[in-house]
Amino acid sequence: MFSKFRKMSICVLMSTFFVFTFISHAQDTTTCDKGFTPIQDAVGLTCIPEASQRIVALEWTYVEDLLALGIQPVGVADIEGYHEWVKIPVALDESVVDIGTRDEPNLEQIAALNPDFIIGVQFRLAENYDDLSAIAPTLVFNPYPANVSVSQYDEMTTTFKAIAMALGKTAEAEAILANVQTTYDGARASLEAAGRADESFILSQGWMYDNIATFRLFTDNAMAVQILEQIGLTNAWDDAPQLYGFTEISIEGFADLKDQDFNFLYVAQNSDNDFFNSSPIWSSLKFVQNDQAYWMGGDVWLFGGPLSAQLLVETVLNQMGIEILTPTAEATANP
């Protein structure tokens, strides 16, 4: 059976083609009719009906964004996968309709829901953007900018604000982002109080397939890395930035890092983690011997929105045995 991470890797490889072949279908107009809000997305300007409530989300990150803003979508792609990965403290209502997979949503089901607008990710909608737009205005965003020097974290927050604007909830979005920043400030203060500020880390997802261990190591342009850098940690994986924010190595690849001192923060399923811990190679690694390997469980979502960013920070500090403090006014003013 394929590991969850292996399935995701195949989807990433298949989607690469669409990133570079997506044809822009943006509207030519620079203004919208009365009763519509102009929203800038990855392909141009789209006019969204004001007071929209019926939203279909074709990507889990945008489901999270809607829920954070107090909106229950009417339709979501792959609800089972969403529940498996996304653990934000706002529940998806049981009435929400599953409209197929993220790559191949059911157009008939979507049309039957009569959505005010649809949200999806750019590389997945290359083939059905026109069909979706015929149903309702469709916003597409690109969480993986082709220019790897562009911040994936900034893209996440910009997209969150754009969705909030489409919903008339800009004030709520700013409050949520301010609360996220408070979490960062508290985490930074906690690391400093514990004498662990400025420590280095490598963030990873690991899995087994055909008895072979594979690890994604996240590069500097990855959103999850940029989140942890905001709390004062430093990425020790110095490979060149990659389009999707990670490179892959085998367990033997850690030999090149054997003399480095860093915290290894990793996501892995229970059975895979058990295999790592039984491996002589794993037990010989410096970060394992130094008790600097921090297993975060099998379902920490590293590709989400603001609420997932908070959960990532809280999970990392919890595994490091550090309680997040409430930041002082001075710490908040001088991050």
NUTI-90773 format. One record per residue: x negated, y negated, z negated of N, C-alpha, C in turn. Coordinates in steps of 0.02 Angstrom, whole numbers, padded with zeros to 5 digits, always signed. Example, Ala and Ser with C-alpha at 12.3 -4.5 7.8 and 13.67 -1.06 7.14 Angstrom:
<nodes>
-00660+00284-00390-00615+00225-00390-00660+00165-00390-00642+00112-00354-00684+00053-00357-00645-00002-00394
</nodes>
This chain:
<nodes>
-00042+00060+00000+00000+00000+00000-00044-00063+00000-00025-00111+00041-00062-00173+00043-00056-00210-00023-00111-00240-00045-00108-00285-00102-00071-00348-00081-00043-00384-00131-00010-00447-00116-00058-00496-00084-00120-00498-00109-00168-00545-00081-00187-00526-00010-00192-00461+00004-00209-00439+00071-00154-00459+00120-00092-00451+00100-00037-00473+00142-00043-00548+00156-00059-00587+00104-00065-00659+00114-00122-00675+00160-00177-00638+00157-00234-00650+00201-00215-00640+00273-00176-00586+00287-00155-00574+00356-00110-00630+00381-00065-00653+00338-00022-00709+00358-00063-00771+00374-00116-00784+00334-00159-00842+00345-00193-00836+00413-00219-00777+00429-00253-00768+00493-00206-00776+00551-00145-00749+00546-00097-00754+00599-00075-00826+00609-00072-00865+00553-00047-00933+00558-00098-00981+00587-00162-00962+00587-00213-01007+00613-00198-01029+00684-00173-00982+00725-00157-00998+00794-00107-01054+00798-00055-01051+00755-00001-01099+00759-00022-01168+00736-00072-01172+00691-00095-01237+00668-00119-01280+00726-00152-01248+00774-00183-01285+00828-00140-01287+00891-00083-01251+00892-00042-01251+00951+00026-01284+00939+00038-01307+00878+00101-01339+00863+00108-01403+00904+00165-01410+00938+00177-01468+00980+00218-01518+00940+00197-01580+00939+00233-01630+00901+00300-01645+00933+00353-01640+00893+00420-01655+00917+00448-01716+00880+00403-01759+00856+00425-01816+00816+00469-01862+00858+00515-01895+00824+00557-01943+00858+00515-02003+00880+00536-02032+00936+00498-02089+00963+00517-02154+00927+00574-02156+00895+00595-02217+00863+00555-02231+00801+00550-02294+00783+00515-02314+00723+00563-02337+00668+00628-02338+00685+00679-02355+00636+00734-02303+00639+00774-02303+00587+00830-02256+00583+00896-02294+00581+00949-02261+00602+01016-02291+00598+01035-02302+00525+01083-02345+00515+01108-02358+00448+01133-02292+00417+01116-02281+00354+01135-02220+00321+01083-02166+00324+01026-02182+00355+00971-02133+00360+00907-02164+00332+00864-02122+00305+00800-02144+00278+00743-02117+00322+00698-02160+00345+00641-02136+00386+00589-02103+00341+00571-02041+00357+00522-02004+00318+00465-01983+00365+00404-02000+00345+00345-01980+00383+00324-01910+00361+00318-01865+00411+00294-01798+00395+00233-01783+00438+00216-01720+00448+00154-01702+00482+00156-01715+00557+00216-01724+00585+00220-01734+00657+00249-01802+00677+00269-01842+00630+00295-01908+00647+00348-01932+00600+00397-01968+00628+00450-01997+00587+00514-01957+00597+00547-01940+00543+00611-01905+00546+00662-01943+00505+00721-01951+00532+00775-01988+00497+00817-01939+00457+00819-01949+00392+00853-01905+00346+00916-01939+00319+00973-01905+00319+01034-01936+00292+01026-01956+00219+01048-02016+00203+01047-02038+00134+01094-01995+00092+01079-01991+00028+01119-01952-00020+01122-01878+00000+01069-01853+00030+01067-01781+00048+01066-01738-00015+01104-01684-00013+01107-01637-00069+01097-01566-00047+01115-01550+00015+01112-01481+00039+01047-01472+00079+00998-01442+00045+00931-01436+00074+00913-01363+00082+00884-01345+00138+00855-01279+00148+00779-01285+00145+00747-01246+00104+00674-01248+00096+00644-01183+00122+00598-01188+00170+00568-01130+00201+00498-01114+00174+00477-01150+00123+00412-01138+00092+00420-01147+00016+00387-01103-00022+00396-01103-00094+00375-01168-00127+00323-01200-00102+00301-01263-00132+00357-01314-00130+00394-01315-00075+00447-01365-00068+00510-01346-00108+00519-01282-00120+00570-01260-00168+00553-01289-00236+00491-01281-00256+00468-01307-00320+00478-01383-00324+00461-01418-00270+00469-01491-00270+00542-01511-00279+00587-01476-00245+00658-01492-00252+00681-01480-00323+00663-01423-00352+00685-01408-00420+00657-01458-00470+00594-01478-00460+00564-01528-00505+00603-01594-00503+00632-01609-00445+00669-01671-00436+00743-01663-00453+00762-01605-00478+00831-01595-00500+00879-01574-00445+00853-01548-00390+00895-01526-00334+00889-01451-00325+00946-01416-00327+00947-01345-00311+00956-01338-00235+00909-01307-00200+00919-01297-00129+00979-01250-00116+01008-01256-00056+01063-01210-00040+01036-01146-00009+00976-01150+00021+00946-01092+00051+00870-01092+00042+00841-01034+00032+00769-01027+00020+00744-00965+00057+00685-00970+00087+00654-00913+00120+00618-00869+00069+00631-00804+00071+00597-00754+00030+00603-00771-00044+00663-00766-00070+00675-00781-00141+00638-00732-00186+00635-00669-00165+00599-00619-00206+00526-00639-00214+00493-00659-00160+00424-00680-00164+00416-00743-00207+00464-00788-00201+00462-00849-00242+00462-00831-00316+00508-00788-00336+00512-00768-00407+00449-00732-00429+00417-00696-00384+00358-00658-00402+00299-00704-00416+00295-00760-00381+00236-00802-00385+00246-00867-00424+00302-00901-00413+00310-00969-00440+00345-00965-00508+00310-00991-00559+00333-00983-00628+00349-01049-00663+00371-01098-00625+00386-01163-00655+00445-01156-00704+00451-01203-00751+00504-01197-00803+00573-01219-00780+00585-01224-00715+00651-01242-00689+00674-01183-00647+00730-01153-00665+00753-01092-00632+00788-01106-00567+00778-01062-00519+00815-01064-00456+00883-01032-00468+00936-01068-00449+01003-01045-00463+01019-00980-00425+01058-00936-00456+01074-00873-00425+01118-00882-00363+01149-00940-00355+01192-00952-00297+01153-00968-00234+01088-00982-00241+01048-01000-00183+01043-00940-00136+01052-00954-00071+01053-00901-00021+00983-00886+00006+00965-00823+00009+00902-00803+00040+00912-00802+00115+00873-00841+00152+00884-00849+00224+00827-00817+00264+00798-00762+00238+00748-00726+00276+00677-00741+00253+00629-00727+00296+00559-00737+00279+00537-00808+00295+00480-00827+00268+00453-00893+00281+00432-00901+00354+00409-00847+00384+00387-00851+00454+00445-00842+00503+00496-00805+00483+00552-00792+00527+00619-00801+00490+00636-00864+00475+00700-00876+00440+00759-00860+00486+00815-00843+00455+00876-00826+00492+00912-00890+00511+00910-00908+00574+00939-00971+00597+01015-00972+00588+01048-00915+00599+01121-00913+00591+01141-00926+00519+01104-00897+00472+01119-00908+00402+01107-00981+00383+01053-01009+00409+01038-01079+00394+01093-01124+00420+01115-01113+00482+01168-01154+00511+01233-01148+00470+01248-01088+00446+01309-01077+00407+01308-01116+00342+01249-01133+00317+01243-01170+00254+01255-01245+00263+01258-01267+00327+01271-01337+00342+01224-01384+00303+01158-01375+00310+01112-01416+00270+01109-01489+00294+01094-01534+00247+01082-01604+00265+01013-01611+00298+00964-01573+00273+00900-01569+00307+00863-01506+00285+00811-01491+00322+00772-01430+00313+00699-01450+00301+00664-01414+00259+00593-01427+00246+00553-01364+00259+00498-01370+00295+00455-01313+00308+00382-01334+00314+00340-01284+00321+00268-01297+00330+00252-01293+00404+00207-01335+00427+00196-01345+00498+00176-01282+00535+00127-01244+00508+00102-01188+00548+00152-01132+00555+00203-01129+00512+00252-01075+00517+00309-01092+00566+00317-01156+00583+00376-01176+00621+00361-01193+00693+00303-01172+00718+00283-01189+00786+00333-01163+00838+00362-01105+00826+00405-01074+00876+00479-01091+00868+00500-01112+00809+00572-01123+00800+00589-01193+00775+00542-01240+00782+00555-01308+00759+00615-01338+00795+00619-01330+00861+00674-01358+00900+00741-01328+00878+00741-01263+00867+00803-01230+00846+00826-01254+00777+00778-01262+00732+00795-01288+00666+00819-01360+00669+00786-01401+00710+00805-01471+00717+00874-01479+00747+00895-01429+00787+00962-01431+00815+01015-01418+00762+00994-01386+00707+01040-01373+00652+01044-01434+00606+00986-01462+00588+00983-01519+00543+00914-01552+00550+00907-01615+00530+00840-01646+00531+00791-01602+00493+00732-01592+00521+00684-01545+00492+00618-01580+00478+00598-01579+00415+00534-01607+00394+00482-01551+00393+00424-01564+00421+00369-01516+00418+00307-01549+00389+00273-01514+00346+00213-01540+00314+00156-01491+00324+00096-01516+00316+00036-01474+00327-00008-01475+00265-00003-01424+00223-00044-01423+00162-00117-01408+00174-00135-01391+00237-00204-01373+00253-00229-01417+00310-00247-01480+00295-00269-01526+00348-00329-01497+00386-00326-01504+00454-00381-01479+00495-00447-01512+00477-00445-01574+00457-00504-01609+00432-00514-01588+00359-00562-01544+00348-00570-01514+00281-00596-01565+00230-00615-01624+00253-00636-01676+00205-00575-01711+00174-00516-01699+00202-00455-01727+00175-00434-01687+00114-00413-01722+00062-00396-01689-00001-00330-01651+00004-00332-01587-00009-00270-01548-00012-00226-01571-00070-00258-01593-00124-00219-01617-00181-00181-01680-00163-00215-01727-00128-00180-01788-00107-00123-01772-00060-00133-01722-00016-00079-01702+00029-00020-01677-00011-00033-01638-00063+00022-01611-00103+00062-01667-00136+00028-01716-00165+00064-01770-00198+00099-01816-00148+00068-01827-00090+00100-01868-00038+00163-01835-00013+00160-01770-00002+00219-01732+00020+00274-01734-00033+00255-01725-00096+00303-01727-00150+00339-01795-00151+00302-01849-00142+00332-01915-00141+00377-01924-00080+00358-01896-00023+00399-01901+00038+00466-01865+00028+00463-01806-00002+00525-01769-00016+00569-01808-00065+00537-01837-00114+00574-01878-00163+00607-01938-00129+00571-01969-00083+00599-02026-00047+00660-02004-00005+00655-01946+00026+00711-01920+00065+00772-01909+00022+00761-01894-00042+00816-01880-00088+00837-01941-00129+00802-01997-00119+00817-02056-00159+00795-02049-00231+00740-02013-00242+00717-01998-00309+00643-02017-00319+00624-02075-00294+00554-02096-00300+00535-02109-00373+00580-02137-00411+00565-02151-00482+00553-02086-00520+00594-02037-00506+00586-01972-00539+00520-01939-00520+00501-01946-00457+00437-01918-00434+00378-01950-00470+00380-02015-00476+00325-02051-00510+00321-02030-00583+00379-02019-00615+00379-01998-00685+00349-01928-00692+00365-01884-00645+00338-01816-00646+00262-01817-00637+00238-01856-00589+00166-01860-00577+00130-01891-00636+00162-01939-00669+00133-01969-00729+00127-01917-00785+00177-01874-00790+00175-01822-00841+00120-01771-00826+00111-01756-00762+00056-01712-00742-00011-01743-00761-00018-01808-00749-00080-01841-00767-00092-01839-00843-00039-01843-00882-00045-01837-00954-00072-01768-00973-00050-01716-00937-00076-01649-00949-00151-01647-00934-00170-01677-00878-00242-01679-00860-00282-01715-00914-00256-01772-00936-00292-01811-00987-00299-01772-01052-00245-01738-01071-00248-01698-01131-00297-01640-01125-00298-01609-01067-00344-01553-01056-00416-01577-01057-00429-01634-01027-00497-01662-01027-00519-01677-01099-00475-01708-01137-00491-01723-01207-00503-01659-01247-00464-01608-01233-00471-01544-01268-00538-01512-01253-00559-01513-01190-00624-01485-01172-00680-01523-01205-00674-01589-01208-00725-01630-01241-00728-01613-01316-00669-01607-01347-00667-01592-01419-00697-01523-01434-00690-01477-01386-00716-01409-01395-00790-01404-01376-00818-01460-01354-00888-01459-01332-00899-01423-01266-00847-01422-01224-00851-01385-01161-00837-01428-01100-00842-01494-01110-00833-01539-01054-00889-01529-01002-00871-01539-00939-00919-01536-00884-00945-01465-00870-00914-01414-00899-00936-01346-00882-00918-01330-00810-00956-01284-00781-00943-01265-00712-00898-01203-00710-00867-01192-00653-00821-01136-00645-00822-01113-00572-00800-01052-00563-00780-01027-00497-00710-01000-00505-00666-01023-00461-00596-01002-00462-00586-00949-00408-00551-00895-00425-00547-00839-00378-00480-00803-00383-00461-00771-00328-00410-00719-00326-00445-00655-00306-00433-00601-00342-00466-00538-00327-00415-00482-00318-00430-00435-00275-00385-00378-00264-00424-00318-00237-00390-00261-00240-00418-00199-00214-00379-00177-00153-00414-00151-00103-00382-00120-00045-00428-00066-00019-00401-00005-00013-00442+00053+00008-00503+00060-00036-00494+00049-00101-00548+00055-00151-00605+00006-00139-00590-00048-00105-00640-00100-00094-00615-00164-00128-00657-00193-00169-00639-00255-00205-00657-00315-00162-00610-00361-00157-00620-00423-00119-00601-00482-00163-00639-00536-00157-00626-00596-00197-00624-00657-00152-00571-00696-00161-00570-00763-00132-00604-00810-00182-00653-00848-00158-00684-00899-00199-00665-00967-00169-00637-01010-00210-00607-01071-00185-00660-01127-00178-00657-01159-00121-00705-01211-00103-00682-01280-00128-00726-01329-00121-00713-01395-00150-00650-01428-00125-00630-01412-00063-00570-01446-00035-00505-01412-00056-00509-01356-00092-00448-01322-00114-00411-01363-00166-00345-01365-00160-00306-01404-00207-00317-01380-00279-00318-01315-00290-00326-01289-00359-00393-01309-00389-00445-01310-00348-00511-01333-00372-00507-01407-00391-00474-01447-00349-00468-01518-00362-00427-01533-00425-00381-01489-00440-00343-01495-00503-00389-01486-00563-00430-01434-00561-00475-01420-00617-00530-01471-00623-00550-01501-00568-00600-01554-00572-00572-01616-00607-00505-01625-00603-00475-01683-00635-00475-01677-00711-00487-01617-00737-00491-01610-00810-00564-01606-00834-00610-01620-00788-00680-01626-00808-00723-01566-00794-00697-01514-00761-00737-01456-00743-00768-01465-00674-00821-01427-00659-00858-01435-00597-00860-01369-00559-00844-01372-00495-00843-01311-00454-00914-01288-00440-00929-01225-00456-00996-01197-00445-01001-01160-00379-00946-01150-00345-00948-01116-00280-00962-01169-00227-01023-01169-00200-01044-01224-00157-01042-01207-00083-01002-01158-00064-00993-01144+00007-00959-01204+00041-00968-01209+00106-00938-01265+00144-00862-01262+00138-00829-01320+00137-00756-01321+00134-00726-01281+00192-00672-01244+00178-00639-01203+00228-00567-01229+00239-00540-01213+00297-00473-01238+00314-00422-01223+00260-00421-01161+00236-00372-01142+00186-00400-01147+00115-00461-01172+00108-00488-01186+00042-00521-01128+00007-00539-01075+00043-00573-01020+00010-00614-00979+00060-00664-00944+00034-00701-00894+00072-00694-00828+00034-00708-00773+00068-00701-00708+00038-00767-00672+00034-00778-00637-00023-00838-00597-00033-00818-00530-00062-00862-00482-00057-00852-00418-00092-00880-00425-00162-00869-00374-00203-00895-00377-00271-00972-00378-00270-01001-00347-00218-01074-00349-00211-01099-00419-00197-01056-00462-00170-01077-00530-00154-01094-00571-00214-01072-00550-00273-01089-00586-00334-01163-00581-00351-01198-00535-00319-01270-00529-00332-01307-00594-00317-01282-00632-00269-01313-00696-00251-01303-00749-00305-01256-00735-00352-01240-00784-00404-01262-00759-00473-01303-00706-00474-01318-00672-00537-01354-00715-00587-01391-00765-00564-01430-00807-00610-01395-00872-00628-01336-00883-00600-01300-00945-00614-01256-00938-00676-01246-00994-00710-01206-00995-00771-01141-01032-00756-01084-00997-00757-01020-01029-00743-00964-00988-00774-00907-01019-00782-00846-00985-00803-00812-00957-00740-00795-00893-00743-00761-00862-00686-00687-00857-00703-00646-00897-00670-00574-00900-00681-00541-00862-00624-00505-00809-00640-00481-00768-00584-00410-00742-00595-00376-00734-00538-00309-00707-00536-00313-00638-00505-00284-00588-00536-00284-00520-00510-00227-00481-00541-00200-00434-00504-00148-00391-00531-00179-00345-00584-00136-00319-00628-00160-00278-00684-00203-00220-00660-00179-00183-00611-00215-00123-00589-00282-00142-00558-00283-00197-00521-00345-00220-00491-00395-00241-00545-00370-00277-00595-00415-00299-00649-00443-00240-00687-00402-00188-00696-00426-00128-00730-00484-00097-00690-00477-00097-00623-00530-00070-00582-00594-00111-00588-00587-00177-00587-00647-00220-00594-00683-00203-00659-00645-00198-00713-00675-00187-00779-00708-00119-00785-00689-00072-00742-00720-00005-00744-00780+00000-00698-00795-00054-00661-00849-00052-00612-00916-00070-00645-00968-00029-00635-01035-00046-00661-01061-00112-00633-01043-00127-00571-01065-00191-00541-01034-00249-00579-00969-00244-00593-00934-00297-00630-00965-00307-00699-00977-00253-00735-01003-00259-00802-01075-00286-00804-01109-00284-00746-01177-00309-00744-01181-00384-00729-01124-00414-00710-01125-00484-00691-01134-00529-00752-01171-00582-00742-01189-00626-00798-01127-00656-00831-01079-00679-00790-01020-00711-00820-00978-00660-00859-00982-00597-00841-00947-00545-00880-00984-00532-00945-01049-00524-00941-01089-00510-01001-01087-00568-01050-01079-00629-01025-01077-00688-01069-01006-00705-01092-00959-00660-01079-00888-00673-01097-00862-00737-01066-00881-00748-01003-00858-00806-00967-00812-00787-00909-00788-00725-00909-00739-00704-00859-00669-00711-00890-00629-00754-00861-00563-00769-00889-00509-00747-00840-00478-00691-00858-00424-00664-00817-00360-00702-00832-00328-00729-00780-00269-00771-00789-00204-00735-00773-00208-00668-00765-00148-00631-00747-00143-00623-00671-00089-00594-00649-00082-00578-00579-00038-00624-00538-00009-00675-00569+00041-00715-00533+00033-00790-00543-00027-00815-00555-00037-00887-00560-00038-00915-00489+00008-00961-00475+00017-00988-00407-00031-01047-00397-00078-01039-00350-00130-01089-00339-00115-01134-00280-00054-01128-00251-00038-01166-00190+00028-01203-00198+00044-01224-00258+00110-01253-00271+00110-01329-00273+00158-01355-00312+00168-01426-00319+00146-01450-00388+00172-01508-00410+00150-01538-00474+00161-01493-00534+00217-01459-00538+00231-01417-00597+00184-01357-00599+00169-01328-00541+00120-01273-00539+00051-01298-00558+00036-01360-00541-00029-01389-00560-00035-01392-00636+00018-01414-00669+00018-01414-00742+00009-01344-00770+00044-01296-00743+00040-01228-00768-00030-01199-00758-00063-01216-00703-00131-01193-00691-00177-01219-00746-00173-01283-00761-00215-01313-00812-00201-01282-00880-00138-01274-00896-00120-01244-00961-00144-01172-00966-00139-01135-00911-00161-01065-00912-00236-01060-00920-00273-01102-00885-00346-01101-00889-00369-01115-00961-00342-01168-00991-00364-01185-01059-00341-01132-01109-00282-01104-01098-00259-01051-01143-00306-00991-01141-00327-00971-01081-00372-00914-01075-00441-00929-01102-00460-00992-01101-00524-01013-01130-00519-01021-01206-00459-01013-01233-00449-01019-01305-00449-01090-01330-00426-01137-01287-00427-01208-01305-00356-01235-01303-00334-01266-01356-00268-01296-01359-00270-01365-01327-00221-01380-01285-00219-01446-01253-00195-01498-01303-00235-01549-01312-00219-01603-01359-00177-01655-01324-00141-01694-01365-00106-01752-01338-00158-01808-01329-00166-01834-01268-00219-01884-01257-00205-01948-01294-00258-01981-01316-00252-02046-01347-00240-02098-01294-00217-02157-01315-00206-02212-01267-00271-02230-01232-00326-02228-01269-00391-02245-01239-00412-02194-01186-00400-02130-01201-00417-02078-01152-00375-02083-01090-00311-02101-01098-00267-02109-01041-00288-02168-00998-00311-02221-01031-00331-02281-00993-00399-02272-00960-00439-02225-00985-00507-02215-00957-00519-02142-00942-00484-02116-00888-00491-02045-00873-00560-02028-00848
</nodes>
